[in-house]
Amino acid sequence: MKRTLKILKYFLVILFALLLIALGVRYNKEINDFNNHVIKGKPKVSLVEKSLLNLNAYEAYDVEKIDFSRNFLNSLTIDTEIYGLSGNNQYKVTFAEVRDKKLYWMNNGSFLYSTNIDNLKNFKYKFIGELLPDYKLLKWNGGVRGASLIDDRTIAIFHTSQSSDEKQQDNFSLHLSIVDFINMSLLDSRKIANSKVDNDHAALGGGMYFHSGENTIYLTVGASHIAKDFESAMKAQDDNSNFGKILKITLNKDHSWNIEKIDILSKGLRNPQGLTRYKNEFFSVEHGPKGGDEINLLKEGKNYGWPLFSFGSNYDGDDGSLMTRDPNLIDPVFHFTPSIGISDIDPCPSFFQREGYKSCLLVSAMKDKSFRLIKFHEGTFNVNSVETIKLDARIRELVAFKNQIILFTESFDSNDPANNRLTSIKYKFISK
């Protein structure tokens, strides 16, 4: 009898220990010390999953996924009476940048996050919408469309607004606002464009880049276009409209960051998304209509063709309006047909220095759930090859830092674990 009780005792102890181990493996939770919110920690990533992220010359050795819990996201819901729509729409990440080993990102709903690049789970956030003039999260494509850091306390934000007068007329406006996010104050704001909500709310763009050497902000604005709405699309060719343009916005030189002037740099853009500077040149990515997603090398005074020409097709099948082939129109560096749902662009990690990787750009895609390395012939911007890595979710934004690629994913299914996920992938040389 004593022996049986002893065996039973050992069995219960072992069972309890196994239960504790299982719980510890399943959840590694941390408390955010700034907001007191719980988020999931670093899930276990299988060797198979890591191998699927391997590049030809670089191995994914450390993969971290951070899923923001539904309770946490719900706590960020904005006041819909003041700021507009709520729900899954307000969580779309529309900006990400690394500055001085800190990662910053922002979503449609104007929440600005920051965290140390070495401890991604320990993030802070602030609601910026209350500082933005007449900020409104309009329909599925409104809210914060893009942003760019100016310094470690100042950010430029491209966003939709709607005053009470505009609301009565079913109008909206696009603003560029400069915000001090440490003191939580608005430094300056300018109206970029305004138009009707229904006709001109389909493709607002939002790629941004602050050029510290010039004290200027480069901003891409879309030429909104819905089926057979050629009039709205033609704003991309109208030199009196900021729709469909890349704008050069000059700030004053005394570091109060007031906006001095806004100039049109080039035109003919449809729905530009990401914008980056690489080897002293500016590159943007934009959605084509049905096919024809583009990577463009942007030059002053050039016309990139929309809606006169596209490598894509109109959704209604009538492509006559897209066939004006003119030698004065600038072709993209590369186009994807069929579309990949191109979404962002950034230089490849600086760690990538092997042959074939020394000159390359990263682009992300939503439709085919992937990111790509666009590799150039050395000394040119002629594409030599494209290397593709598939994921399990739509990639909205990406940013590279040293040997690391950080991705922000989303899903149409709000219950999908990949929705509102941050994924960090660290690479090392593949040993020969």
N, C-alpha and C positions, 0 to 999 in steps of 0.2 A: 504493500500500500504506500509506504513512504517513498519507494522508488518511483511509483507511478506519479505521485504528487510532484516529485522532484523533476521528472521528465516534463510534466505539464507546465511547471513553473518556467523551465528553460524555454519551452515552446512559446509561451506567452511573451517572454522577454524578447525572443528573437522576432516574433511577429510584430511587436510594438516597435522595435528598432527598424525593421523593414518598412513599416508604415511611415515613420519619421523620415527615412531616407527618400521614400517615394515623394512625400510632400515637399521635401527640400529640392529635389530635382525638378519637380513640376513647376514650382514657382520660386523665383528668386526676386522678391519684390523690394523696392526701395521707396522710402517716403521722400517726396520732393520737399526740401527744407525751405523753399521760398513760398510755395503755394499750399503745402500740406495735402497734396494729392498723391494717390497711389497709382503707379503705372507698372506695367509688366517689365521685368528685368530682361536679362539676356537669355532667350530661348536656346535650347540645345539644337545645334545645326549639324546635320549628319555629314559624313565625309562625302557621300554621294552628292548632296546638295551643294557643298563647297566646290566639288569638282565641276559641276555644271556652270560655275561662275569663273572657271579658269580661262585665261587667255592663252594664246599660242605660246607666249614667252613668259607669262607671269601666272603665278599660282595664288588663288584666293585662300589665305591661311587663317584669316580671322573674320568671321561674319557675325555681325550683331544686328538683331532686329528688335525694334522698340515699337510696341503697339499701344497707342493711347487708348486707355479704357473708355468704354461708352459713358460711364458715370462722369469721368473727368471731362469729356467733350461736352456732355450735356450741361455741365456747370458753366461752360463758356458761352452758352446761348445768349445772343444779344437781344436787346429790347426791340421786338419786331415793330412796335408802334412808332418808334423813333427811327430805327436803322433799316427796316425792311425785312426781307425774308430770313427765315432761320432754317434749321435742319441741316442735313448733310452738306448742303451747298456752301455753308459758311466755313467749312473746314478745308477747302481746297487750297493747297499750298501754292502760292504764286510768286514767291521769292525765297532764295536761299543763297547765303554767302558766308565764306570764312574770312575772318579778319583777326589777325594777331592771336591765333589759336583759339578763337571763339567762333562758334557756329551760330548764325542768326537765320531765322526763317520767319515767314509771315503768311497768313492765310487770307482768303477772301473776306472773312469777317473782321479783319484788321487787328488780330491778335499777333503781337510781335514776340517771338521766343528767342532766347539766347541760352547757350550752354558752353562749357569748356569742351573742346574737341576730344579731350582724353576721358571725359566722363559725361557721355551724351544723355544719360538718364537724369542727371541732376540739373534740370532746366528751370528757367524763370520765364514769366510771360507778363505782358502788359496789354491792356486794351487801348488801342490808339484811336479808334473810331470817334471817340468823344472830342478829339482835337481837330478832326478834319471838317472843313466847311460843308455843311449840309450833306455829310456822308450818308450814302444810302446803298444798301445791298440790293440792287435792282435785278430781278429775274435771275437766270442761271449764270449769266456772264458778267455780272456787275461786281460791286465791292472793290476791294484792292486788286488792281490788275497787274501791278508790278512795283518794285522798289529797288533802291540801291543805297548802300551805306556811303555817307560822305566822310564821317570820321567815327570815333568810338562813342559818340553821343548823339549824332545827327543822322537822319535818314530822309531820303527823298521818296515820296509815295505817289504813285499814279492811281487815281481812284475815281469812281462814279459818285456824283452828287445829284441831289434833286431838292431845290428850294420849294417853298409852298406855291409860288407862282408857277414854277416849272411843272409841278405835280398837276395843277389845274389844267395845264395845256398838254399833258401827257408828254412832256419834254424831259430830258436829262442833260447833264453836262459832265465833262471830263476835266478833272483838276490835277495839277501837280502841286503837292504840298510838301513843305520842308518842316520837319518836326525834330525838336530836341526831346528824345525819349528818356533822358535822365531826369530833367526838370519837368517833363511832360508839358511842353508848351509848343504852340504853333509859331514858327518863325516867319513863314511866308506861304502864300498860295496863289496860283494863277489858273484861270480857266483856259483849258487847251482847246476845247471844242464843245459844241452842244447840238442836239438834234432830237428827233422824235424817238421815243422808246422802242416802238415796234419796228420801224424801218431801219434804224441804225444801232441796233443793240446785239448784233450777231457775232461781231468779230472786232473786238476793241484793241487787241494786241497787248502790249505792256512790257516788252523787253527794255531793260534799263541798264545803264553803265555810267558811273561817275568817273570822269577822267581828272585825277588830281593835278596833273601837270598843266592842264588847260583851265582848271576851275569850271568845267562844264559837265552837264548831264546830257547823255545821249538817250533818246527815248523813241521807241517804235510804236506807232499808233496804227491800228487796223482801219481798213476801209470796209465798213460793215456791209454785208451783202446777204440778202435772202433770195430765194428763187425768183428769177425774172425781175429783180429789182436793180436794173442796170444803172438807174439814176444814182442810187446810193453808192454803188461800186465805183462809178466814175469820179467820185470825190477824190479817189487816189490819184487822179490826173489833174485835179483842179488846184492850181497854185495858190488859190485864196482859201483853201481848206486845209486843216491839219490832219484830216482823216487820210489814211494810207501813206503816211510819211515817216521818215526818220527825222526827228527834231534835234537841234543842237541848242541847249538851254544854258546860257551864260550866267553864272553867279557872280556876285560882287567879290572883290579881292580882300575885303577886311575881315573875312571869316564870320560875318554875321549871317551869311548864306541867303541873302535876299536875291530874288531873281531879277536880273537886269534886262535880258532880252531873250526872245525865242525866235530861232531861224529854222527854215526848212532846209535840210541837208540834201535829201533825195526823196523820190516819190515812186509810186507804183507798187506799194506793198498791200497784200490782201489781209492776212491775219497773222502778223508777226508775233512770235512768242519769246523765246530766249534771245539775248544779245550778249556778246562777249567781245573782249579785245585780246587779240593773239598776234604776236610778232608785229606790233604796232598797227595792226589792221582790225577793223570791226567786222564781225560775222553775226548774222542773224539767221534764225530758222522761222519758217512760216508755213501754215497750213495752205495747201492747194485746195481747189474745190472738191473734185472727185479724182484723186491722184494729183501728182505734181507738188507734193510737199517739197520745200526748197531749203537749201543752205545757200545763203547769199553773202558775197564779199561786198560790203557797202562802201561806196565811193561818193564823194560830194558831187552834186549836180547830175547824178545818173537817174535813169528811169528804169525800174525793174518790171514794168510791163502790165501790171494788173489794172483794169480788167481787159486790156487789149489782147493779151496773149497769156496762155498758161499751158504747161505740159499736162495738166489735168483736164477734166471734162465737167460741164455743167450737170447738175444732178437731174435736170429734166431732159437731158439728152440732146439739147440744142446747143451745139458748140460753135455756132457761127460767130458769136460775139467774142470768142477766145482765140481766133485764128489770125489776128493781125500781126503777121511776122514782119518786124521792122528792124533793120540793122542798128538803129539807135537804141533799141531796148536791150537791157543787159540780161543775159542768161544766168541762171544760178550756177554756182560752183558744182553743185550736185543736186539731183532731184530724185525723189522716190515715187515711182508709179508702178503698182498701186500705192496708195497712201499708207504710211505707217502711223499717222497721228502724231507727227513730230511735235515736241513740246519744249525742249530746252537745249542749251549748248554751253559748253565750258571747255577750256583747254584740258588736255589729258594730264594725269598726275605728273608732277615734275620728276618723280622717281622713274618714270618710263623713259629709259635712255638707250635701250637696245636698238639695233638696226631695225628699221620698219616702224619704230615707235617714237622716234625723236621729233617728228613733226606730225602732230595729230590733234584732233578735236573729238570731244565726247558729245554725242547727241542722244537724247532720250525720246521714247515714243510711248504713246498711250494705247493706240489701237492694237499694235502687235506686242505690247508688253515687253519692251526690250530697251537696252542701250547699246550704242554702236561706237566703235572707234573709227573715225574717218581719217585715214592715213594718207599723207601727201608725199609726192616725190620731193626729195630733199631740195630745198632752195626754191620751190615753187608752191603754188596752191592748186596744182593738178592732182586729183584724187588717184592714188595708186591702188589702194585696197580698202575694203570695209570689213571690220570684224564685229560680229553680232553676238550679244549675250542675252538670252531670253530669261524673263522672270515670270512670276505668277500673278502680276498685277500691273495696272496702268501706271506708268511713271510720269509724274507731273513736273517735278523739278529734280535737278541733280547738281552736285558741286564736287570738285576734286581738291584734295589737299595732300601734298607730298605723295605717299603711296596709297592713299585712301580715296575711295569713291563713295559719296553719300547720296542716297536716293530717297525721294519722297513719293510714296505710291498711294493710289486711291482705287476705289471700286464703285460700280453702280449699286452694288449690294451693301447697304450700310452695316450689315452683320458679318460681312467678310472680314476675317482677321487682317487681311492685307490692306484694308481701308484705313487711311490715316496712319500709315506705318512709315517709320524711318528705318532704312537699312544702310548699314555701314559695312563696306567690304575693303579689307586691307590686303595688299598684294606683295608678293616677294618673287625674286627670280626663281624660275624653275631650274632646279639642279640638273646638270647634264650627266 
